[in-house]
Amino acid sequence: MKILELSEATAPLADYAKDLDQEPLILHIGGQPIAALMAIENADWETISLSNNPKFLEILERSRKRLREEGGISPDEMRRRLGLAD
């Protein structure tokens, strides 16, 4: 992992992006991390967008909480409800 003080990050962004396949770059101000540049693997635009969307993350957390508290349904039951049962 490469760590760089923000005030020292004077090269074009493209220059920093060229080395991301080797290691991520963490930018900091006075030792406090403020941003990370990382290579993205096995993700599309939608995945990246949703994984950083606070509203979507809130929906996921509500769903996980409900599943923990109320339980869920089995895959076989879901297939039956959707009319996909054999």
Buried (B, 14 or more C-beta within 10 A) or exposed (E): EEEBEEEEBEEEEEEBEEEBEEEEBBBBEEEEEEEEBEEEEEEEEEEEEEEEEEEEEEEEEEEEEEEEEEEEEEEEEEEEEEEEEE
